[in-house]
Amino acid sequence: MFNTRHNEKLMKTNYLLGYYNNLLKSYGNVLNMNYNQYIRTLDNAGMKMAANKMYLLRNNTVRK
């Protein structure tokens, strides 16, 4: 039989490892950027968000 005594602790540990794995995937490429590349990335992300919001306001639909 499967021992369920440590099940909750193992589930929390699994969740935390998954969280940190996703965090590293999301922000790992920033580590290799210099300052100017990072600022350019932020500016581009801001422009994309603004363009998407304008699209949503004009068309009242969701764009992916």
Stockholm file with secondary structure:
# STOCKHOLM 1.0

chainA/1-64         MFNTRHNEKLMKTNYLLGYYNNLLKSYGNVLNMNYNQYIRTLDNAGMKMAANKMYLLRNNTVRK
#=GR chainA/1-64 SS CCCCTTHHHHHHHHHHHHHHHHHHHHHGGGGGCCHHHHHHHHHHHHHHHHHHHHHHHHHCSCCC
#=GC SS_cons        CCCCTTHHHHHHHHHHHHHHHHHHHHHGGGGGCCHHHHHHHHHHHHHHHHHHHHHHHHHCSCCC
//
